[in-house]
Amino acid sequence: MRNNAWMQIGAYALLALAIAATALAFATLRVLDTAGIPGAAPGYRYYTLGVMRSTGPSFAISSATVEALQGNLVDGLRAGMAMSRQGFQVRMPTQAGMGRAARGELVTGTYLQALHPKLQAGRLLGPTDMKPCIAVAVISASLARTLYDSPAAAVGRSLMLASKGRPPSMAVRVVGVLAAGFHGAYGVPDTALWLPLSLAPEINHMPSTACTAKPPHAAGAAASTRITTFSIVGPPAVLSAPADVTRAQLTTLLDNAWHRLPASARGKDQLGLVVSAPFSLSPQARLQAAHRTTLYLALAIAALVLATINLFTLRWLALVRRRHVLQLERVLGATRGFLRRRYVLRTAVLALALLLASVALSALGYWALHALTSHDSVLWASLSLSALAGELAWALPVLLLIVVLAEALPLLVLLQRERIDGGSRVALSRADRGIGIGVLVAEVMLAAVMSCAAGWALRYAWQQRHAELGMLRAPASVVTITRKPGSGPDIVSITTTTTTTTNQSGSSTVRSVSESAQGLLLHALRAALASALPGHELALGPLPGNEQMTPPDSYTAGNRATSALGMSASPQWLRVASASLLAGSDFSARQPDPKAVLIDAKTARALFGHVRAAIGQTLQSGMPASTLRVIGVIAPLYLQGPDHDAEQVVIGDARTGIAFFPLIGGNLLVRPRIGTAQHAQLRAALDAALQRQAPTLQVTRVESSQELLAHLTATQTRQAQVFLAIALFAWAIALSGVAAHLRLYLAMRRRLAAIRSALGAGPRRLYGEVLGGTLVLAGAGIALSLLAAPWLAQQFALLSGAQVAPFGWATWIALAVLLLAVFLVAHFPARRAARAEPAASLHEL
């Protein structure tokens, strides 16, 4: 009896865990599918807008494309995007000091119109506000009350604006005030300021901008001045459509608008527009998370059903063992109503305890979900505690009610009909045996499925940890350099203004951003490294897991087009990063060539058909438009980790200033690897060089390449841990179910076993029948899982992104371990039943 009590406690714990897992998966799926944009107007659907490239869908779209697209959209459809800022200091012109801190967004002309926020006063920003140097702004109602006492009083007033931590740099005029509760499509807290995107160069203190460029007044100058448009690429664009517009209608409208766009607004490798719903900063990750959660929900429901059946079996076993007590109570005058009320009261107490345990386990599940998804800040932002708690508040009680009714109602009916205390049967009925067999096979099959998934996940994690990335074959150190808080712009990819001045003699002068700052900074960092740690090399270039990775751009060669990441590297990068040069040569160490580029093998084959055929060929980039010459082809680089496809890259010489490293920071490689004891010395030397050349940057981390690879494969490690935990949960349900059903089976057949033993059946025969029958049922469940192995491998690929062999060695090892566990669970009850004395068994009955 004591063992049965502990088994019931374990069964209730498993049931509470199954309820919590099912409710949490359901709540997560609901949040992922129905999350909206706080403060946006109802009656609209909000989508993430992207482009279909030759390499697949991309939700990194140019703001110039979005603005050109808006003029071709029918009434009711709006598209816009914004560049989020770290923060501003805002104050009235008459105020002294730095003013109040506020987050702001630089937006396209139709961004606010696409979200339809509620206006308190004034108007929204529009396309006419996107002309160069129109200094206007829309602010939140809370900011208006702080600075001007009321929203209405803010309209038309001036506002002094500065990047956070800097003195005021410009004045803007407030044209509108938005109602409280709206923080933009990106949901950044404390966002209270919206500015035209055309002001970005001036706000970011970038030279050669439209606002700072003036016609030259020197003699013999200014025949003409050409200014290109400022544009950003990277942040997802939002598209709003009336709720009555179907997905098919929306696709047709977008196709028509795309074909009406001018060729200058479309890349040659861009095939059309794509949308993803609901709006998300990371739509592809959100869709994958929703699909994984759907499969997790299906597994949780299966586990919940089996856990409920196991608990039903154990409670039935307890009632069977208490039938003599029930008979005695009836003899002493206990009525069926009394027994029924006592049973309902006990069930209610157990249900309350089950609810409390489920709530506690749901809280632990939320913490585990946070630990698993916190590395993806975009995804985690949508899975907030308030959003999940709202769904769990009604999902948990409903699930508990269903489970309690399914588990307790049949026993209540049996108790009402006095089938439990009406005597003992020699054997179970055929229907009872069929139900028991089906449940055992289903439980073992679930455990086998999750055992295979755990084996595949562990094998996949090991493979990814030792995968080839195309670089970092030799140990090195990685130095991460970032902006100091509040010291600069959030830049993903920028097309800056370029001013070309033509003199009377016909010569041209072209001014570009940070043309020499990057080369000077690299030289200073190398000098600092040489003085601190002689014999080490430093290089700038592509690196796996680089957070500053830019969106892909279009590159063409003749009639061929493809998408690739535009990056930069110093001449030493190939050697320091131990990357493979397949053909051609590296950058010249003496004279930088602004047109010379390295490309990877995938890009070479896409544009030129062969690796060696690419050497010496030219290709055209889309933004900014320029002609580049291929001097070398490198092996494919897995910059997003071994679980993603190799990235197509076009790498320019970093000394020509084509990247924005002096503005936003980046990653440096140092080889040979530096010991932990020397990290502080390295950081001090590099920080001193940064303070002289780029005071807005700082060294934030020094780590080994092995630590970087471990970080890249952290997702696979987490997946393996998740699958292992689910497999252990499925094992607990299956093995407890085997033990419970086996105990009930032996208890119901005790009279028959005693009679057979008295007639001469030996213990070995009885032991073999019980153990053999259990292993046969377990084998049936395993065989069913093997029949579905190809489908399971496909679902595992959707869950983890890994292609696995359904009948590989990991599968057989996982199933063999499961079969051994079933053997151990069945061995002890079978041995006790075989060794039981016939006379004692008959006396108990």
N, C-alpha and C positions, 0 to 999 in steps of 0.2 A: 504493500500500500504506500509505503514511503517513497519507493521509486516512482510509482504512478503520480504522486503529488509533485515530485520534482519534474516529471515529464510534462505535467499540465502547466506548471509555471513556465517551463521552457516553451511550450506551445503557445501560451498567451503572449510571451515576449516576442516570438516570431510573428504572431498575428499582429501585434501592435507595430512591429517594424514593417510588415507588409502594408498595413493601413497607412502608415506615415509615408512610405515610399510611393504608394499609389497616389495619395493626395498631393504630395510634393511634385511628382511628375505631372499630374493633371494641372496643378496651379501654374507650374513653369510653362507648360504648353499654352495655357490660356493667356498668360502674360506675353509670351512671344508672338502669339497670333493676333492679339487684340490691342496691343499697346498703341496708344495714340500720342499726339503731340500736345502737351499741356498748354492751355491758353489759345490753341488754334480753334477756329470756328467749327461747329458741328455741321453736318450735312455735306461734308466733303470726304473723299478718300485721299490719303497722302501716300505717295510712292517715292521710292528712291529712283532717281533718273540716271541712266548710264548709257554707254555706247557699246555696240557689239563690234569687237575687233576681230581681225583674222585669227588671233590667238584665244578668243573667247570673250565673254562679257566683261566689261570693265566699268566700274562706277566712279572712276576718276575722270571727270569731264571738265573741259575748259569753261571758265565763266564767259569767255567770248562766244563760245558755242551756245551756251544757255541764253545769252542776251539776243543772239541772232535767231535762235529758235522761237523766242517769245513772239516775235512779229509774225510768225507763221502758224501759231496755234489758234484754234477757233476760240470763240468766246466761252468762258467758263473754265478753261484750262490755263494754269499758271505754273511757271517754272522759275526757280531762283536758287541761289546758293550764297554762302557766307564764308568768310575766313575768320575763325575765332581768334580773339586776342587774349593775352594773359591778363591785362588790366590797364586801366587808365587812371589818371588823377584828374578829376573834374571840379571846377569851381566857377562861380560867377566872376566877371571881370573886376568887380569892386571888392572882392574878397582877397585876403592875403593868405599866404601859406600854400601848402600843396593841395588842399582841398580834399574832397571825399574820393575814396577808391571805388571804382566801378568797373565791372567787366563789360566789354563791348564787342560788337561784331561789325566787320566791314562787309557790306552786302551788295548784291546786284540790284538793279532797279525794280525787279518784280519779286524779290524774295519775300518781303512783308506782304505784298499783295497775294502771293501764293498761299500764305498761311492764314489770311483773313483774321488777324487779331482784332480784338475789340478796341476801338479808339475812345479815349477819354476827351481828347481835344485835338484840334488841328487836322493834319492829314498824314498819310503814309508816304514813304519815299517812293519815287517813281522813276521810269527810265530817263526823264529829263534831268533828274538830279545826278546822273552818272557822267555828265560832261566834266572835263578836267577842272579841278580847283573850285567846284561848287561846294562850299563848306556849310553843309546843313546836317541836321541830325534828328533822329527820333529817340525819345527817352522814355523810361518807364514812369508810371504814376508815382512810385515811391521816391524816385530820384527827383521828380518835379516837386513833390511836396517838401523834400528836404532843402532844395535850393531856392524854390520860388513860392513856397507856401501852398500852391494849388496847381493842378494840371493846366487850367485855363490861363493862369498867369505866366506859364512857361513858354507858351507859343509866341514866337517872334523874338524871344530874348536871346542874348548871347551866352555862350558857354565856353570857358577856357579849357582847353584839352591838352594833356601831355601824356606821353608814355609813362607808365608807373615808375617812380623814382627819378624822373627828370623834371626840369623846370617847364612851365607851360610853353608850348611851341606853336599853337594855333588857336584861333577862335572859330567856333561854329555857331550857326543859328538854329535854334530849335523850331522845327516845323510841325511836330506832332508828339502826342503823349499817348502811350499804350496803357491799357488797363492792367491791374496787378495780376499775377499768375502766369504771365507769358515770359518765357526765357529763351525763345527761339527754337528752331527745329532741333538743334543739337542738345538742348536741355542742360546747358551749363548754368549752374546756380549763380545767382547775383548778376546775371546779364541784364544790364539796364540801359544800354546805349547802342544805337544802330547808326552807322555812318556809310556814306557811299563808298563803294570799292575804289572809285577813282582817286580817293584821298590817300590810299595806302602808301604810295611812294613818299609823299610828304610826311605822313605820320611815322613811317619807318626810317626817316632821315636818310633816304637813299639818294645819291647824286644822280644827275642827268635825268630828272623827272620832268613831267610836263609842267609842274608848278614852278620849278626852280630854273628850268631852261629858258633863257631869254635870247632874243635875237642879238647877235653880236653887233656892237657899235663901232668896233675898230675899223680903221680905214682898210678898204680893199676886201671886205668880208660881206657875208650875208647875201649871197645870191639866192639861196633857198634854204629852208629848214623843214626836215621831215621828222615827225614824232609818231612812234608806233603806239599801239594801244596797250595799256596795262591790263594784264589778265592773270588769273590764278588757275591752277590745276590741282586737283586733289580732293578737297572736301566734297562729300556727296551732295548732289543737288536734289532739291525736293520738288516734286510735281504734285499739284493738287487738281482733282477733277471732281465734279459733282457726283454725289453718291449714286445717282441713277445711270451713270455712264458705266456700261459693262466693260469687262476686260477686253473682249473682242473689239468693241467700239473704240476703246482707248488705243489698242494696237493699230487699228486702221488710221485713226487721227494722227498718231505719231509718225506712222509711215508716210502719210501725205505731207506732214510738216517737214520731215527729214529731206524728202526729195525736192522741196522748195527752197532748201537752204542753199546759199552760194557755195561754190566749191572751196572757197577760202576758209569756210567754217567747218569743213569736213576733212578729216585725214583720209589719205588714200586707202589705208587699211581698215577704215571704219565703215561698217556695212549697214548700220542703222541704229535706232534707239531701242533700249531695253528698260524695263521697269521692274521693281521688286516691291512687294507690299508685305507688311506695313513699312513705313519709312524707317530707315535705320542707318546709323553711321557705318555699319559694316553689314550690308545686306546679305552677302554670301555666307558669312559666318553665322548670321541670324537664321538663315534658311537651313543650314547644316545643323545648327543647334536644335531647331524645331523638329527636324527629321529624327535626330538622335533621341530627342525627348519622346517622340511618338513611339519609337521602338522600346525605350525604357519603360514607358507607360504600359505597353503590351506585356512586357515581362513582369512588371509589378502586379498587373491584374492577374496573370497566371499564378504568380506566387501567392497572391491574396486568396484566390480560390482554393489552392492546395492547402494553404495554412488553415483556412476555415474548415476544410474537410478533416484535416489532422486533429484539430481541436474537437470537432464533433466526434471523431472516433475515440479520443481519449475520454471524453465525458460519457460516451456510451459505455466504454469499458468500466469506468468508475461506477456507473449505475448497475451494470451487470454484477460487479463484485459486491455491491451493496444490496443485492436483491433480497437476501435473508433479513437484513435490517428493515427493509421496506415491508416485507411480509409481517415481521414482528410488530411494526408500528401499526399496520392495518388491523392486526389481531387486537391490539391494545386500544383501538378506537379512532385512530387517525383517519380522517376522511380524505377523499380525493381532492376536495377543495383546499384543505389544509396543506396537503403535499404540493398542490399547484401553486398556492400563494408563496410557500417557502421557496419553491424553485424559481418563481418570478423575482422574488426579493433578492435571492442570491445572484441571479443573472443580472439584475439591475446594478448591484454592487460591483460585480465583475466588469460590467460595461463601463461604469464610471472609472474604475481603475484603468481599464483599457483605453479610455479616452485621454486620461491624464498621461499615460505612458506614450500614447500616440502624439500628443502635443509636444512632450519633451523630446521624443525622437525626431519630430518634424523640425524642432529648433536645432537639434544636432545636424539634421540633414541640410538645413539652411546654412549652417556654418561650413559643412563639407562642400556645399555648392559654391559658397564664397571662395573657399580655398582652391577649388578646381577651376573657377572662371575668373578669379580676380586678376589673372595675368592679361585677360582680355577686358580692359576697362570699358570698352564700348558695349560689349555684351553684358557685362555685369551691371552697367548703369541701368539697363532696362529691367533687370531682375532685382529691383529694390525690395526692401523688407516690407514696406507698406503695400506694394502691389501684390506680392506673394501672400502676405497675411490676409488681405481682403479675399483672396480666393480660398485660402485654407480655412477661413472662419466658417464657411458653409460646406466645403468639401469633406472635412474631417467628420463632422457629425453625421452627414448623410451616409458616408461610407460605413461608419460605425453602426448606424441603424440597420443598414442592409446586411452587414455581417452578423450582427446579433440575431436578427430575424431568421437568417438562413441557418444559423448554427443552433439556436435555442428552440425555435418553433417546432421542428420535428420531434425533438425530445419531449417537449411539453405535450404534444399530441399522444406520443407513446405512453407517457406517464398517465395521461387522462384515461387511456384505454386499458391500463393495468397490464400491458404486455411485458413490462420489465419484471414485475413481482409475481408473474403467473407461473413460474417454474423454469426449469432449464431444458434446453434442447440438446440432443446428442450431436447434431451437426448443423452448420449454417445452411440456409436455403441456397438454391442455385443463383437467385437474384443477388443475394448478399455477397456471395463469392464473386460474382461477375463485377459488382460495383467495387469491391475491394481490389480485385485484380486490375481493373481499369485505373483506379486511383494510384496504385503503386507504380504501374507502368508510366503514367503521366508524370509522377513525381521524379522518377529516375530519368525520364526523358528530359525534363527541365534541367535537372542537375547535369546531365550529359551535355546538353546544349551549352550551358554556361561554363562547364569544364573545358569544352573545346574553345570557347571564346577566350577564357582566361589563358589557356595554353597558347593560343594564337597571339594574344596581346603581349604575353611575356616574351615570346620569340620575336615579335615585331619590335618591341622596345630594345631588345638586345641588338638586333640588326641595325636599327637606326642609330644606336649609340656608336656603332663601328662602321657607319656608312661613309662613302666617299663624297666629299663636298666640292671637289675640284680645286681645293686650296687647303691651307693649314695642315699639310702633311707632316711638317716638322713643328715641334713645339715653339710657341711664340707668346708674347704678351700683348694684350689689347688694352689700349688707353681710351677711355670714353671722355669726350669733352663736350660740355653742354653750356647753354647760356645761363648766366646768373639770373635768379628769379627777378622778373619784371624789368629786364634790361634790353629786351629786343623783341622783334616781331615773331609771330608764328608763321613760318613760311614753309609750304610744302613744295611748290614749284611756281616760279614766277617768270612771266615774260615782262621784262622791264622796258621802260622807255629808252629808246636809242635816238640820239640827236645827231644828225649828219649835217655839217656845215660846209658849204662849197664856197671856196674863195674865188676871187675874180680870175686868178690864174688857172682855175679849173681843178686844183687839188682839193681833196676832201679830208675832213678831220672827223673821226668817229669816236665818240665817248661812250664807254661801257662801264658797267658797275664792277667795282673791285677788281679791275683788270690785273693789278700787280699786288694787291693786298694778300692774296692767297700764297703766291710765291714767296713773298717776304716772310709771311708767318711760318711757312714750312722751313725756310732757311733758319729762322730763329729757333724753332723747336729742335731741329737737328743739332744746332750749335749747343743748345742747353743739354741735350742728351749726351753729346760727346764730352762735355765738360764734367757731367755728373757720373756717367757710366761709359768710359771709353770702350771701344770695341763693339758697340751695339749699333744697329741700323734702325732707322725710323722711316716709315712710309705711310702715305695716305692712299686709300683706294677702297674698292668694294670689300665688304665684310659680311659674313652671314649674320642675320639678325639685326642689321643696321636699322635703327629706328628712324633715321633721316632719309630712308629710301624714297625716291620720287616716283610719281605715277609714270606709266609707260608713255612714250611718244611715238609718232609715226615716222618711219624711215623708208625711203624708196630708193630703188636702183633700177632705172629703166621703167619697165612695166610691172615690176614686182614691188610689193609693199609688205611691211611687217611692223610689229610693235616691239619696242625694246626700251629698257631703262637707260636714260642718259646719265652717266656717272663720270667721275674723274679719278685719276690716280697719278701718283708721282712715279718717276722712272724706276725707283727701287722697289715698287710694289710687287712686281712679278717674283723677284727673288725673296723678298721678306715674307710674302704670303705663301711662298712655295706653290705658286700656281703654274700650270703647264702651258707653255707656248707651243702650239701645234704647227704654226707656220708664220713666216715673216720675222719681224724684229720688234724690240721694245722701243719706247720713247728715247730720243737722243738725250744723253745726260748733259750736253752743252747748250744747245739752242732749242727752246720749246717751239713746237710747230702748232699753231692753233687749229689747223685743219687735219692733223694726224690723229687717228683713232685706232684703238684696238676693239675688235668685236669677238663675240663668242662663236663657237662652231654652229650653234643652232641658227643664229642670225646670218652667218655666212652661207649656210645651205639654203635658207629661206630666200635670200636676195641674189646669190650668185651660183647656187647649185652645188658648190663644192668648196672645201676649206681653202685649198691652194688657189682656186680661181678667184678668191676674194682679194688677194694681195695686190696692191696697187690700184684697185678699183675705187670708184667714187660712189658715194651715196648722199642723199639729200635728207636733212632733218626738217621736221615740220615746225618746231617752235623753239627758238626763232629759226626762220628759214636760213639755211646755210648749206654749203657743199663740203663734204668731209672726205678724206682719203684714208683707206684702210692700209695700215702698215703691218698689222699682225693679227693673228687669230688665236684665241686661247680656248682651253677646254671649258665645257659648260660649268657654270657656277650655280650651286644650290644655295642661294642667298637667303631663302626663307626657311631653310632647314631641309634635312633629307626626306621629309614626308611631303614636300612640295616638288613640283616640276622645276627643272633648271630654268633660271631666268635668262631671257635674252638681254644682252647688255651692249651698249656702245660706250666705250671709255675714252675720254679725252685727257689730254695732259693737264694735270692740276695746276701747273705753273702759269697757264694762260688765263686763269681766273674765270673759268666757265662754270664753276660751282659756287655755292654760297657758304662754304665752310667758315670764312671769317665772320659770318653773320649768325649762323645757327649752330655751329659746332659739328662734331662728327666723331669718327673712330679712327685711331691711329694704331698701326702695328709696329711692334718692337721685337727684334730678333737679334740674338738668341733670347730665350725666355728669361725673365728677371725673377729672382727669388722673392718670396714674400717679405723678407727682411729689408729688401731694397726698394719696396714700393713707396715708402714715405720719401726717400731721397729723390726718386724719379718724379713724384708728384710736386715736390717743392721746386725742382728745377724747371719743370714744364709750366707750373703756375707763374713763376717769375717771368718766363718768356712771354706768356700770355698777357700778363699785366702790362708789359711794354708794348706789345704789338696788337693785342685784341683784349682790352680790359673787360669786355662784357662776357668773356668766356672763362670757364674754369674746368679743372680736371675733377671729375666726379667718381671715377672708378678705374681701378687697374686690376685686371684679372688675367689668368692664363688662358691660352686657347682651349685647353681641356675643360676649364670651367665654362667657357663660352659654348663649347659643344654640348656640355651637360645641360646648360640652359636651353639650348635649341631643342634638345630631345626631352625636355621636361614634360611636354604635352604627352608624348608617348609613354613616359614613365607614369604619369598620372592616369592615363587610360588603362595601363596594365594594372595599376592599383585598384581602379574602379571595377574592372572586370573581375579581378581576383576577389574583391569584396562581394560582388554580386554572386560569383560562383560559390563562395563560402556560404552565403545566405541561402542559395538554392540547395546546396549540400545539406545545410541544417534542416531545411524543410523536408528534403527527400529522406534523409536518414532518420529524422524523428518520425516521419510518416511510416517508414519501414518498421521501425521499432514499435510504434503504436498499433499498426495493423497486425503485426506479428503477435503482439501480446493479446490483442482482442481475438485473433484467430485461435491461438492456443487456449485462451480462457474458454471460448465457446466450444472447443473440441476436447476439453479436458476429460469429459466422461468417455468419449470415443477412444481417446488415447489410452485411458486407464483400462478400458475393456480389451483393446488390442494388445496391450502389454500383458494383461492377465492371460490372454490366449496364446502368448508365446512370442510376440513381436519384440525383437531385441532393441536395446537403446541405440545401437549403431544405425539400425534401419530407420527408427523414428527420427534420429538426428539427420540422417541423409535426406529423408523426405522433406523435412522442414527447410533445411539449408539449401538443398537442391532446388526446391520450388521457388524460394526467394531469389536465388541467383538466376533461375530461368526468367522470372519476371523482370529482374534487373537487366538481363541480357536483351529481353524484348524491348525495353525502353531505350537501351543503347543502340540496338539495331534500327529502331525508328529514327533516332537522331542521326545515324549514319546515312539513312536514306535521304534525309533532308540536308546532309552536309553541304552539297553545292549551293543550295539556297541559303544556308546559314553563313557560308563564306561570303556570299554576295551581300547579305545584310551586315556582316561584320565590316566589309569594305565600306559600306555606307556610313557605318558608325565611326570608324577609325581612319578611313582613307587608305587602308592597307590591303593589298592583294595577297591572299594567303592560299596555300594548297589545302583543300578540304580534307585530303587523306594523307597529310604529311605526318612526320614523326611526332610533332606536337599533339596532334589529335589522338594518336594511339597511346601516348604516355598519359594524357589527361584522362582518357577513358579507362585505362588500366588502373590508375590510382582510384578512380571512382568505384570500380568493381571491387577493388580490395577493401575500400571503406564499407561497402554494402556487406561484404563477407564478414568483416569484423562485427558489424552491428547485428547481423543475424546469427552469428556463431553462439553468443552467450545465451540468448533465450532458447535457441534450439537445444543446446547442451543441457540447460536446466530442465526443459520439458522431457528430454530423453532419459534423464537420470531420476525423474520423479517416481516415487513408489506408487504402484497401482492402488494399494489399499488406502494410502493416505489421500490420493486424489479422489477415490470414490467416497471416502469419509467426508472430505470437504464439500462434495456435491450432495 
